């Protein structure tokens, strides 16, 4: 009875056991497809080789451009004349060294409100160097009263004591440190500026009196020369001549200052400047 019950129980439970084993086999099964694919991708080495750019096709001999012909060198003219040359530092064109200058001048005073002094002068100078000269100037003067003198004497009965210079001879040393060029009427004029100083004698109206003689004087001035030609220049100078004189009607001597503007034409000998060779 027990064996029969056990056999019946086994027959009843067999399908259930078979179904359970089937489900267990399916649940415990391993799907290795995806893992193998992932593992294959992970184990696949990276391709680190850079893709080389496609080689450019070698141009054939028929398509190679011809090399350009060498350019011909530029021909530079070598026949440059003396006039075509330009120097960065040009030599002085107008030179005076070893030359003699003769200058007639006219002059008039500018520092006396009552008496105008007009004169004419002749000046000669020799240049020991291009900037250094020794000059001698002889002048004759004429004194003319102005309208203020007549008004003062007529209206105020005033007496104006004044010196009356008649002539003078002065020796001066001239120094010309300034030299340049200036454009004038489409032309280039050379010019130089100079300073002068010296001494000499001045004869006045009272020099003829008994016991009187010429008066010692001194020069101090400055001037400019504008050279039009090698041998020709316009000369303008401002010169003050000081001397001691005792005018008529006074018993005291006093220092007189005769300041004049002088203008004239300078002639140079020899006529040709040696500086022209440096142009």
C-alpha angles and dihedrals in degrees: 000000000000091000091051092049091049091050092050091047091051092051091051095048098044098083091048092051092047091051092048092050090049093052091045092052091052094048095048094046115114121226101212096170097090094040092051091051092049091045091050090052092048094048093046106106118235116252103240095170110115114230106246114230113251111270114252112246112258108245112242122241091254093058098044108116115238116253113256115256113253113263115250113247115256112256111234115200111239099188094094111164126218091254092056095059119100117195122207089220109032123204121245108272101192108060129175105180111129093008132117122227124205117190130179110201141189119208141186132184123247105183104064115079094188106041127037116210117204124183151160126227141187118208130190125187136178120203115221088178134010091263101028128071141161114221139184122203127190119193138184118202137198122196119214124184119232128223090263091066093055091046092050094049096044101040103030103022087231126167118218115197112204139166118246110208114198106179141341141196117205133180116206141182112222126202121188110192096157125078131162150126134260132189114238126170094339090311135104115236122194116216139181132193122217142185124215138193135168149120140254145135133295123199116208137180092270094051089085093059121103111277093015129108139168116312126240112242140182132214130216125168152120134232149174133226122203110197115215096170136005089266101029132070139160111236124202123174141170110213131178116200116195124195139152118249138163107218122214114278095027133094097206132073120227138186111262123202118204108190114185140174111226125196130176150128121275122212119197128207125233089042096218123073115224089214091075088079088069096061 
